[in-house]
Amino acid sequence: MKTNLFIGGSENHVRDALHLLLEQEGFDIVGEADHVESLLAQVCIQPTGVLLLDWNLPGLRPYQLVRTIREHCPKIVIVAMSVRPEDKEMSLAAGVDFLSRKPYPLTNF
């Protein structure tokens, strides 16, 4: 059974590459968003098991975004992505389940 995954990232080329890579790894990509409003409008409506979230996605502050997602989709696994090592503690404190450093070692999660 494939895991349903939603990609939230602001850069088209990065989302496209992730989409292709993750489909090849057996994930079912159920949606994508390039900003917070679009993500919130879609992610809890789709049957999503994993949210791959750019920690710097335009819109709400990451803490607010994670809190809102957790209120509406408590079972979703949130994997934050960031290039900055200092985001690890902040993202985990905000309630994400994992932090993936860019470039993406996604085959390990």
Backbone atoms as SQL, in Angstrom:
CREATE TABLE atoms (id INTEGER PRIMARY KEY, chain TEXT, resi INTEGER, resn TEXT, atom TEXT, x REAL, y REAL, z REAL);
INSERT INTO atoms VALUES
  (1, 'A', 1, 'MET', 'N', 0.842, -1.185, 0.000),
  (2, 'A', 1, 'MET', 'CA', 0.000, 0.000, 0.000),
  (3, 'A', 1, 'MET', 'C', 0.885, 1.246, 0.000),
  (4, 'A', 2, 'LYS', 'N', 0.553, 2.195, -0.861),
  (5, 'A', 2, 'LYS', 'CA', 1.330, 3.422, -0.960),
  (6, 'A', 2, 'LYS', 'C', 0.954, 4.380, 0.160),
  (7, 'A', 3, 'THR', 'N', 1.951, 5.156, 0.604),
  (8, 'A', 3, 'THR', 'CA', 1.701, 6.212, 1.573),
  (9, 'A', 3, 'THR', 'C', 1.294, 7.468, 0.824),
  (10, 'A', 4, 'ASN', 'N', 0.191, 8.087, 1.241),
  (11, 'A', 4, 'ASN', 'CA', -0.261, 9.344, 0.645),
  (12, 'A', 4, 'ASN', 'C', 0.574, 10.482, 1.204),
  (13, 'A', 5, 'LEU', 'N', 1.090, 11.320, 0.309),
  (14, 'A', 5, 'LEU', 'CA', 2.000, 12.385, 0.697),
  (15, 'A', 5, 'LEU', 'C', 1.587, 13.687, 0.035),
  (16, 'A', 6, 'PHE', 'N', 1.677, 14.776, 0.788),
  (17, 'A', 6, 'PHE', 'CA', 1.386, 16.116, 0.292),
  (18, 'A', 6, 'PHE', 'C', 2.679, 16.922, 0.384),
  (19, 'A', 7, 'ILE', 'N', 3.001, 17.691, -0.672),
  (20, 'A', 7, 'ILE', 'CA', 4.234, 18.487, -0.702),
  (21, 'A', 7, 'ILE', 'C', 3.890, 19.966, -0.566),
  (22, 'A', 8, 'GLY', 'N', 4.444, 20.620, 0.442),
  (23, 'A', 8, 'GLY', 'CA', 4.293, 22.059, 0.623),
  (24, 'A', 8, 'GLY', 'C', 5.638, 22.730, 0.471),
  (25, 'A', 9, 'GLY', 'N', 5.871, 23.369, -0.671),
  (26, 'A', 9, 'GLY', 'CA', 7.147, 24.032, -0.926),
  (27, 'A', 9, 'GLY', 'C', 6.962, 25.179, -1.893),
  (28, 'A', 10, 'SER', 'N', 7.735, 26.233, -1.717),
  (29, 'A', 10, 'SER', 'CA', 7.526, 27.451, -2.500),
  (30, 'A', 10, 'SER', 'C', 8.183, 27.434, -3.881),
  (31, 'A', 11, 'GLU', 'N', 9.111, 26.512, -4.122),
  (32, 'A', 11, 'GLU', 'CA', 9.836, 26.524, -5.390),
  (33, 'A', 11, 'GLU', 'C', 9.322, 25.417, -6.316),
  (34, 'A', 12, 'ASN', 'N', 8.831, 25.837, -7.492),
  (35, 'A', 12, 'ASN', 'CA', 8.277, 24.893, -8.457),
  (36, 'A', 12, 'ASN', 'C', 9.235, 23.769, -8.810),
  (37, 'A', 13, 'HIS', 'N', 10.469, 24.121, -9.152),
  (38, 'A', 13, 'HIS', 'CA', 11.421, 23.102, -9.590),
  (39, 'A', 13, 'HIS', 'C', 11.740, 22.103, -8.478),
  (40, 'A', 14, 'VAL', 'N', 11.738, 22.549, -7.239),
  (41, 'A', 14, 'VAL', 'CA', 11.992, 21.648, -6.114),
  (42, 'A', 14, 'VAL', 'C', 10.795, 20.721, -5.917),
  (43, 'A', 15, 'ARG', 'N', 9.587, 21.274, -5.962),
  (44, 'A', 15, 'ARG', 'CA', 8.385, 20.434, -5.831),
  (45, 'A', 15, 'ARG', 'C', 8.312, 19.403, -6.951),
  (46, 'A', 16, 'ASP', 'N', 8.620, 19.834, -8.177),
  (47, 'A', 16, 'ASP', 'CA', 8.585, 18.908, -9.311),
  (48, 'A', 16, 'ASP', 'C', 9.582, 17.766, -9.126),
  (49, 'A', 17, 'ALA', 'N', 10.792, 18.107, -8.690),
  (50, 'A', 17, 'ALA', 'CA', 11.815, 17.079, -8.478),
  (51, 'A', 17, 'ALA', 'C', 11.411, 16.126, -7.352),
  (52, 'A', 18, 'LEU', 'N', 10.901, 16.679, -6.260),
  (53, 'A', 18, 'LEU', 'CA', 10.445, 15.843, -5.147),
  (54, 'A', 18, 'LEU', 'C', 9.291, 14.940, -5.579),
  (55, 'A', 19, 'HIS', 'N', 8.375, 15.497, -6.331),
  (56, 'A', 19, 'HIS', 'CA', 7.235, 14.731, -6.812),
  (57, 'A', 19, 'HIS', 'C', 7.717, 13.506, -7.598),
  (58, 'A', 20, 'LEU', 'N', 8.601, 13.720, -8.535),
  (59, 'A', 20, 'LEU', 'CA', 9.133, 12.640, -9.356),
  (60, 'A', 20, 'LEU', 'C', 9.889, 11.611, -8.509),
  (61, 'A', 21, 'LEU', 'N', 10.776, 12.087, -7.665),
  (62, 'A', 21, 'LEU', 'CA', 11.574, 11.199, -6.819),
  (63, 'A', 21, 'LEU', 'C', 10.693, 10.367, -5.888),
  (64, 'A', 22, 'LEU', 'N', 9.743, 11.015, -5.246),
  (65, 'A', 22, 'LEU', 'CA', 8.900, 10.328, -4.273),
  (66, 'A', 22, 'LEU', 'C', 7.945, 9.340, -4.931),
  (67, 'A', 23, 'GLU', 'N', 7.456, 9.667, -6.122),
  (68, 'A', 23, 'GLU', 'CA', 6.623, 8.694, -6.846),
  (69, 'A', 23, 'GLU', 'C', 7.445, 7.457, -7.201),
  (70, 'A', 24, 'GLN', 'N', 8.686, 7.664, -7.598),
  (71, 'A', 24, 'GLN', 'CA', 9.560, 6.536, -7.916),
  (72, 'A', 24, 'GLN', 'C', 9.852, 5.686, -6.685),
  (73, 'A', 25, 'GLU', 'N', 9.800, 6.296, -5.504),
  (74, 'A', 25, 'GLU', 'CA', 10.034, 5.577, -4.251),
  (75, 'A', 25, 'GLU', 'C', 8.757, 4.919, -3.718),
  (76, 'A', 26, 'GLY', 'N', 7.647, 5.081, -4.434),
  (77, 'A', 26, 'GLY', 'CA', 6.422, 4.399, -4.058),
  (78, 'A', 26, 'GLY', 'C', 5.389, 5.231, -3.313),
  (79, 'A', 27, 'PHE', 'N', 5.608, 6.518, -3.176),
  (80, 'A', 27, 'PHE', 'CA', 4.625, 7.394, -2.518),
  (81, 'A', 27, 'PHE', 'C', 3.547, 7.801, -3.518),
  (82, 'A', 28, 'ASP', 'N', 2.361, 8.025, -3.026),
  (83, 'A', 28, 'ASP', 'CA', 1.265, 8.543, -3.827),
  (84, 'A', 28, 'ASP', 'C', 1.121, 10.025, -3.477),
  (85, 'A', 29, 'ILE', 'N', 1.495, 10.915, -4.401),
  (86, 'A', 29, 'ILE', 'CA', 1.440, 12.359, -4.159),
  (87, 'A', 29, 'ILE', 'C', -0.004, 12.823, -4.360),
  (88, 'A', 30, 'VAL', 'N', -0.648, 13.256, -3.272),
  (89, 'A', 30, 'VAL', 'CA', -2.065, 13.631, -3.333),
  (90, 'A', 30, 'VAL', 'C', -2.276, 15.126, -3.518),
  (91, 'A', 31, 'GLY', 'N', -1.206, 15.922, -3.447),
  (92, 'A', 31, 'GLY', 'CA', -1.349, 17.356, -3.659),
  (93, 'A', 31, 'GLY', 'C', -0.058, 18.094, -3.420),
  (94, 'A', 32, 'GLU', 'N', -0.063, 19.346, -3.869),
  (95, 'A', 32, 'GLU', 'CA', 1.082, 20.233, -3.701),
  (96, 'A', 32, 'GLU', 'C', 0.565, 21.642, -3.439),
  (97, 'A', 33, 'ALA', 'N', 1.375, 22.418, -2.727),
  (98, 'A', 33, 'ALA', 'CA', 1.030, 23.819, -2.477),
  (99, 'A', 33, 'ALA', 'C', 2.304, 24.640, -2.438),
  (100, 'A', 34, 'ASP', 'N', 2.198, 25.891, -2.920),
  (101, 'A', 34, 'ASP', 'CA', 3.363, 26.767, -2.915),
  (102, 'A', 34, 'ASP', 'C', 3.252, 27.888, -1.887),
  (103, 'A', 35, 'HIS', 'N', 2.155, 27.909, -1.140),
  (104, 'A', 35, 'HIS', 'CA', 2.002, 28.876, -0.054),
  (105, 'A', 35, 'HIS', 'C', 1.025, 28.303, 0.974),
  (106, 'A', 36, 'VAL', 'N', 1.029, 28.882, 2.140),
  (107, 'A', 36, 'VAL', 'CA', 0.280, 28.360, 3.282),
  (108, 'A', 36, 'VAL', 'C', -1.220, 28.274, 3.015),
  (109, 'A', 37, 'GLU', 'N', -1.797, 29.298, 2.419),
  (110, 'A', 37, 'GLU', 'CA', -3.241, 29.298, 2.212),
  (111, 'A', 37, 'GLU', 'C', -3.673, 28.110, 1.365),
  (112, 'A', 38, 'SER', 'N', -2.938, 27.853, 0.308),
  (113, 'A', 38, 'SER', 'CA', -3.252, 26.722, -0.561),
  (114, 'A', 38, 'SER', 'C', -3.058, 25.402, 0.172),
  (115, 'A', 39, 'LEU', 'N', -2.000, 25.309, 0.959),
  (116, 'A', 39, 'LEU', 'CA', -1.739, 24.102, 1.731),
  (117, 'A', 39, 'LEU', 'C', -2.885, 23.821, 2.692),
  (118, 'A', 40, 'LEU', 'N', -3.291, 24.819, 3.448),
  (119, 'A', 40, 'LEU', 'CA', -4.360, 24.640, 4.429),
  (120, 'A', 40, 'LEU', 'C', -5.694, 24.310, 3.764),
  (121, 'A', 41, 'ALA', 'N', -5.928, 24.845, 2.579),
  (122, 'A', 41, 'ALA', 'CA', -7.176, 24.571, 1.878),
  (123, 'A', 41, 'ALA', 'C', -7.241, 23.137, 1.366),
  (124, 'A', 42, 'GLN', 'N', -6.087, 22.496, 1.195),
  (125, 'A', 42, 'GLN', 'CA', -6.054, 21.171, 0.594),
  (126, 'A', 42, 'GLN', 'C', -5.676, 20.026, 1.525),
  (127, 'A', 43, 'VAL', 'N', -4.712, 20.243, 2.400),
  (128, 'A', 43, 'VAL', 'CA', -4.047, 19.122, 3.074),
  (129, 'A', 43, 'VAL', 'C', -4.972, 18.275, 3.939),
  (130, 'A', 44, 'CYS', 'N', -5.895, 18.865, 4.629),
  (131, 'A', 44, 'CYS', 'CA', -6.768, 18.073, 5.502),
  (132, 'A', 44, 'CYS', 'C', -7.974, 17.510, 4.754),
  (133, 'A', 45, 'ILE', 'N', -8.209, 17.981, 3.541),
  (134, 'A', 45, 'ILE', 'CA', -9.293, 17.451, 2.721),
  (135, 'A', 45, 'ILE', 'C', -8.848, 16.161, 2.033),
  (136, 'A', 46, 'GLN', 'N', -7.580, 16.120, 1.648),
  (137, 'A', 46, 'GLN', 'CA', -7.010, 14.943, 1.003),
  (138, 'A', 46, 'GLN', 'C', -6.717, 13.875, 2.059),
  (139, 'A', 47, 'PRO', 'N', -6.827, 12.598, 1.709),
  (140, 'A', 47, 'PRO', 'CA', -6.395, 11.556, 2.652),
  (141, 'A', 47, 'PRO', 'C', -4.871, 11.509, 2.673),
  (142, 'A', 48, 'THR', 'N', -4.275, 12.319, 3.553),
  (143, 'A', 48, 'THR', 'CA', -2.825, 12.506, 3.575),
  (144, 'A', 48, 'THR', 'C', -2.218, 11.857, 4.808),
  (145, 'A', 49, 'GLY', 'N', -1.213, 11.005, 4.589),
  (146, 'A', 49, 'GLY', 'CA', -0.505, 10.383, 5.696),
  (147, 'A', 49, 'GLY', 'C', 0.710, 11.193, 6.116),
  (148, 'A', 50, 'VAL', 'N', 1.374, 11.819, 5.116),
  (149, 'A', 50, 'VAL', 'CA', 2.613, 12.558, 5.370),
  (150, 'A', 50, 'VAL', 'C', 2.544, 13.911, 4.679),
  (151, 'A', 51, 'LEU', 'N', 2.939, 14.944, 5.411),
  (152, 'A', 51, 'LEU', 'CA', 3.090, 16.282, 4.850),
  (153, 'A', 51, 'LEU', 'C', 4.568, 16.602, 4.826),
  (154, 'A', 52, 'LEU', 'N', 5.096, 16.822, 3.628),
  (155, 'A', 52, 'LEU', 'CA', 6.474, 17.254, 3.458),
  (156, 'A', 52, 'LEU', 'C', 6.426, 18.769, 3.337),
  (157, 'A', 53, 'LEU', 'N', 6.921, 19.486, 4.369),
  (158, 'A', 53, 'LEU', 'CA', 6.695, 20.918, 4.516),
  (159, 'A', 53, 'LEU', 'C', 7.995, 21.715, 4.512),
  (160, 'A', 54, 'ASP', 'N', 8.104, 22.637, 3.549),
  (161, 'A', 54, 'ASP', 'CA', 9.217, 23.584, 3.550),
  (162, 'A', 54, 'ASP', 'C', 9.047, 24.466, 4.782),
  (163, 'A', 55, 'TRP', 'N', 10.038, 24.459, 5.672),
  (164, 'A', 55, 'TRP', 'CA', 9.945, 25.200, 6.932),
  (165, 'A', 55, 'TRP', 'C', 9.800, 26.692, 6.702),
  (166, 'A', 56, 'ASN', 'N', 10.153, 27.178, 5.519),
  (167, 'A', 56, 'ASN', 'CA', 10.050, 28.605, 5.204),
  (168, 'A', 56, 'ASN', 'C', 8.977, 28.879, 4.158),
  (169, 'A', 57, 'LEU', 'N', 7.936, 28.066, 4.129),
  (170, 'A', 57, 'LEU', 'CA', 6.837, 28.261, 3.187),
  (171, 'A', 57, 'LEU', 'C', 6.183, 29.623, 3.444),
  (172, 'A', 58, 'PRO', 'N', 5.970, 30.416, 2.385),
  (173, 'A', 58, 'PRO', 'CA', 5.369, 31.743, 2.580),
  (174, 'A', 58, 'PRO', 'C', 3.972, 31.655, 3.204),
  (175, 'A', 59, 'GLY', 'N', 3.721, 32.543, 4.141),
  (176, 'A', 59, 'GLY', 'CA', 2.418, 32.604, 4.798),
  (177, 'A', 59, 'GLY', 'C', 2.582, 32.695, 6.301),
  (178, 'A', 60, 'LEU', 'N', 1.799, 31.905, 7.022),
  (179, 'A', 60, 'LEU', 'CA', 1.874, 31.896, 8.488),
  (180, 'A', 60, 'LEU', 'C', 3.267, 31.543, 8.981),
  (181, 'A', 61, 'ARG', 'N', 3.581, 31.963, 10.181),
  (182, 'A', 61, 'ARG', 'CA', 4.824, 31.519, 10.801),
  (183, 'A', 61, 'ARG', 'C', 4.741, 30.013, 10.985),
  (184, 'A', 62, 'PRO', 'N', 5.874, 29.321, 10.883),
  (185, 'A', 62, 'PRO', 'CA', 5.845, 27.859, 10.972),
  (186, 'A', 62, 'PRO', 'C', 5.146, 27.323, 12.218),
  (187, 'A', 63, 'TYR', 'N', 5.350, 27.965, 13.373),
  (188, 'A', 63, 'TYR', 'CA', 4.700, 27.491, 14.598),
  (189, 'A', 63, 'TYR', 'C', 3.175, 27.525, 14.454),
  (190, 'A', 64, 'GLN', 'N', 2.663, 28.628, 13.918),
  (191, 'A', 64, 'GLN', 'CA', 1.219, 28.764, 13.729),
  (192, 'A', 64, 'GLN', 'C', 0.700, 27.735, 12.733),
  (193, 'A', 65, 'LEU', 'N', 1.441, 27.531, 11.667),
  (194, 'A', 65, 'LEU', 'CA', 1.037, 26.589, 10.641),
  (195, 'A', 65, 'LEU', 'C', 0.958, 25.171, 11.198),
  (196, 'A', 66, 'VAL', 'N', 1.986, 24.736, 11.908),
  (197, 'A', 66, 'VAL', 'CA', 1.996, 23.386, 12.469),
  (198, 'A', 66, 'VAL', 'C', 0.852, 23.229, 13.472),
  (199, 'A', 67, 'ARG', 'N', 0.649, 24.215, 14.306),
  (200, 'A', 67, 'ARG', 'CA', -0.444, 24.151, 15.287),
  (201, 'A', 67, 'ARG', 'C', -1.798, 24.029, 14.583),
  (202, 'A', 68, 'THR', 'N', -2.003, 24.800, 13.525),
  (203, 'A', 68, 'THR', 'CA', -3.262, 24.747, 12.773),
  (204, 'A', 68, 'THR', 'C', -3.447, 23.385, 12.113),
  (205, 'A', 69, 'ILE', 'N', -2.404, 22.869, 11.508),
  (206, 'A', 69, 'ILE', 'CA', -2.494, 21.550, 10.869),
  (207, 'A', 69, 'ILE', 'C', -2.801, 20.483, 11.908),
  (208, 'A', 70, 'ARG', 'N', -2.133, 20.531, 13.049),
  (209, 'A', 70, 'ARG', 'CA', -2.367, 19.541, 14.111),
  (210, 'A', 70, 'ARG', 'C', -3.797, 19.603, 14.645),
  (211, 'A', 71, 'GLU', 'N', -4.381, 20.800, 14.699),
  (212, 'A', 71, 'GLU', 'CA', -5.762, 20.941, 15.163),
  (213, 'A', 71, 'GLU', 'C', -6.741, 20.252, 14.210),
  (214, 'A', 72, 'HIS', 'N', -6.472, 20.350, 12.915),
  (215, 'A', 72, 'HIS', 'CA', -7.398, 19.838, 11.910),
  (216, 'A', 72, 'HIS', 'C', -7.041, 18.444, 11.399),
  (217, 'A', 73, 'CYS', 'N', -5.780, 18.076, 11.495),
  (218, 'A', 73, 'CYS', 'CA', -5.306, 16.778, 10.976),
  (219, 'A', 73, 'CYS', 'C', -4.356, 16.153, 12.001),
  (220, 'A', 74, 'PRO', 'N', -4.859, 15.724, 13.144),
  (221, 'A', 74, 'PRO', 'CA', -3.969, 15.290, 14.224),
  (222, 'A', 74, 'PRO', 'C', -3.119, 14.058, 13.911),
  (223, 'A', 75, 'LYS', 'N', -3.529, 13.231, 12.949),
  (224, 'A', 75, 'LYS', 'CA', -2.793, 11.997, 12.671),
  (225, 'A', 75, 'LYS', 'C', -1.728, 12.137, 11.593),
  (226, 'A', 76, 'ILE', 'N', -1.673, 13.280, 10.936),
  (227, 'A', 76, 'ILE', 'CA', -0.727, 13.464, 9.843),
  (228, 'A', 76, 'ILE', 'C', 0.714, 13.514, 10.372),
  (229, 'A', 77, 'VAL', 'N', 1.624, 12.903, 9.637),
  (230, 'A', 77, 'VAL', 'CA', 3.050, 12.978, 9.961),
  (231, 'A', 77, 'VAL', 'C', 3.609, 14.190, 9.214),
  (232, 'A', 78, 'ILE', 'N', 4.241, 15.089, 9.953),
  (233, 'A', 78, 'ILE', 'CA', 4.801, 16.299, 9.342),
  (234, 'A', 78, 'ILE', 'C', 6.319, 16.187, 9.314),
  (235, 'A', 79, 'VAL', 'N', 6.864, 16.242, 8.098),
  (236, 'A', 79, 'VAL', 'CA', 8.312, 16.247, 7.890),
  (237, 'A', 79, 'VAL', 'C', 8.676, 17.630, 7.387),
  (238, 'A', 80, 'ALA', 'N', 9.385, 18.392, 8.200),
  (239, 'A', 80, 'ALA', 'CA', 9.817, 19.737, 7.804),
  (240, 'A', 80, 'ALA', 'C', 11.128, 19.626, 7.024),
  (241, 'A', 81, 'MET', 'N', 11.317, 20.546, 6.078),
  (242, 'A', 81, 'MET', 'CA', 12.547, 20.595, 5.283),
  (243, 'A', 81, 'MET', 'C', 13.181, 21.966, 5.465),
  (244, 'A', 82, 'SER', 'N', 14.493, 21.981, 5.671),
  (245, 'A', 82, 'SER', 'CA', 15.184, 23.255, 5.835),
  (246, 'A', 82, 'SER', 'C', 16.662, 23.107, 5.484),
  (247, 'A', 83, 'VAL', 'N', 17.257, 24.189, 5.032),
  (248, 'A', 83, 'VAL', 'CA', 18.696, 24.200, 4.782),
  (249, 'A', 83, 'VAL', 'C', 19.456, 24.630, 6.028),
  (250, 'A', 84, 'ARG', 'N', 18.756, 25.204, 6.984),
  (251, 'A', 84, 'ARG', 'CA', 19.425, 25.761, 8.165),
  (252, 'A', 84, 'ARG', 'C', 19.409, 24.766, 9.322),
  (253, 'A', 85, 'PRO', 'N', 20.579, 24.374, 9.814),
  (254, 'A', 85, 'PRO', 'CA', 20.640, 23.419, 10.924),
  (255, 'A', 85, 'PRO', 'C', 19.930, 23.913, 12.178),
  (256, 'A', 86, 'GLU', 'N', 19.921, 25.220, 12.391),
  (257, 'A', 86, 'GLU', 'CA', 19.290, 25.768, 13.595),
  (258, 'A', 86, 'GLU', 'C', 17.770, 25.592, 13.591),
  (259, 'A', 87, 'ASP', 'N', 17.186, 25.245, 12.454),
  (260, 'A', 87, 'ASP', 'CA', 15.745, 25.022, 12.385),
  (261, 'A', 87, 'ASP', 'C', 15.324, 23.690, 13.001),
  (262, 'A', 88, 'LYS', 'N', 16.281, 22.803, 13.253),
  (263, 'A', 88, 'LYS', 'CA', 15.926, 21.490, 13.787),
  (264, 'A', 88, 'LYS', 'C', 15.209, 21.607, 15.131),
  (265, 'A', 89, 'GLU', 'N', 15.818, 22.278, 16.082),
  (266, 'A', 89, 'GLU', 'CA', 15.206, 22.410, 17.402),
  (267, 'A', 89, 'GLU', 'C', 13.881, 23.162, 17.328),
  (268, 'A', 90, 'MET', 'N', 13.850, 24.237, 16.539),
  (269, 'A', 90, 'MET', 'CA', 12.629, 25.041, 16.419),
  (270, 'A', 90, 'MET', 'C', 11.485, 24.233, 15.813),
  (271, 'A', 91, 'SER', 'N', 11.786, 23.471, 14.768),
  (272, 'A', 91, 'SER', 'CA', 10.718, 22.719, 14.105),
  (273, 'A', 91, 'SER', 'C', 10.203, 21.586, 14.986),
  (274, 'A', 92, 'LEU', 'N', 11.100, 20.900, 15.665),
  (275, 'A', 92, 'LEU', 'CA', 10.662, 19.821, 16.564),
  (276, 'A', 92, 'LEU', 'C', 9.863, 20.382, 17.734),
  (277, 'A', 93, 'ALA', 'N', 10.287, 21.547, 18.245),
  (278, 'A', 93, 'ALA', 'CA', 9.534, 22.190, 19.323),
  (279, 'A', 93, 'ALA', 'C', 8.149, 22.637, 18.853),
  (280, 'A', 94, 'ALA', 'N', 8.036, 22.959, 17.574),
  (281, 'A', 94, 'ALA', 'CA', 6.751, 23.384, 17.019),
  (282, 'A', 94, 'ALA', 'C', 5.792, 22.221, 16.831),
  (283, 'A', 95, 'GLY', 'N', 6.327, 21.001, 16.827),
  (284, 'A', 95, 'GLY', 'CA', 5.451, 19.838, 16.714),
  (285, 'A', 95, 'GLY', 'C', 5.601, 19.016, 15.457),
  (286, 'A', 96, 'VAL', 'N', 6.642, 19.288, 14.654),
  (287, 'A', 96, 'VAL', 'CA', 6.853, 18.414, 13.497),
  (288, 'A', 96, 'VAL', 'C', 7.419, 17.087, 13.986),
  (289, 'A', 97, 'ASP', 'N', 7.261, 16.066, 13.174),
  (290, 'A', 97, 'ASP', 'CA', 7.718, 14.736, 13.561),
  (291, 'A', 97, 'ASP', 'C', 9.187, 14.496, 13.201),
  (292, 'A', 98, 'PHE', 'N', 9.614, 15.073, 12.079),
  (293, 'A', 98, 'PHE', 'CA', 10.989, 14.904, 11.613),
  (294, 'A', 98, 'PHE', 'C', 11.432, 16.181, 10.919),
  (295, 'A', 99, 'LEU', 'N', 12.751, 16.379, 10.833),
  (296, 'A', 99, 'LEU', 'CA', 13.308, 17.472, 10.040),
  (297, 'A', 99, 'LEU', 'C', 14.264, 16.859, 9.044),
  (298, 'A', 100, 'SER', 'N', 14.075, 17.156, 7.770),
  (299, 'A', 100, 'SER', 'CA', 14.972, 16.713, 6.713),
  (300, 'A', 100, 'SER', 'C', 15.772, 17.917, 6.248),
  (301, 'A', 101, 'ARG', 'N', 17.077, 17.770, 6.244),
  (302, 'A', 101, 'ARG', 'CA', 17.928, 18.860, 5.765),
  (303, 'A', 101, 'ARG', 'C', 17.979, 18.837, 4.253),
  (304, 'A', 102, 'LYS', 'N', 17.919, 20.007, 3.652),
  (305, 'A', 102, 'LYS', 'CA', 18.105, 20.121, 2.205),
  (306, 'A', 102, 'LYS', 'C', 19.601, 20.103, 1.936),
  (307, 'A', 103, 'PRO', 'N', 20.110, 19.430, 0.925),
  (308, 'A', 103, 'PRO', 'CA', 19.380, 18.581, -0.009),
  (309, 'A', 103, 'PRO', 'C', 18.783, 17.374, 0.712),
  (310, 'A', 104, 'TYR', 'N', 17.805, 16.782, 0.098),
  (311, 'A', 104, 'TYR', 'CA', 16.888, 15.856, 0.746),
  (312, 'A', 104, 'TYR', 'C', 17.372, 14.411, 0.786),
  (313, 'A', 105, 'PRO', 'N', 17.681, 13.881, 1.970),
  (314, 'A', 105, 'PRO', 'CA', 17.962, 12.450, 2.083),
  (315, 'A', 105, 'PRO', 'C', 16.668, 11.692, 2.389),
  (316, 'A', 106, 'LEU', 'N', 15.688, 11.776, 1.507),
  (317, 'A', 106, 'LEU', 'CA', 14.342, 11.282, 1.802),
  (318, 'A', 106, 'LEU', 'C', 14.218, 9.767, 1.782),
  (319, 'A', 107, 'THR', 'N', 15.161, 9.080, 1.208),
  (320, 'A', 107, 'THR', 'CA', 15.045, 7.631, 1.172),
  (321, 'A', 107, 'THR', 'C', 15.301, 7.021, 2.544),
  (322, 'A', 108, 'ASN', 'N', 15.705, 7.836, 3.520),
  (323, 'A', 108, 'ASN', 'CA', 16.001, 7.329, 4.847),
  (324, 'A', 108, 'ASN', 'C', 14.880, 7.513, 5.845),
  (325, 'A', 109, 'PHE', 'N', 13.713, 8.057, 5.453),
  (326, 'A', 109, 'PHE', 'CA', 12.668, 8.251, 6.454),
  (327, 'A', 109, 'PHE', 'C', 11.478, 7.394, 6.234);
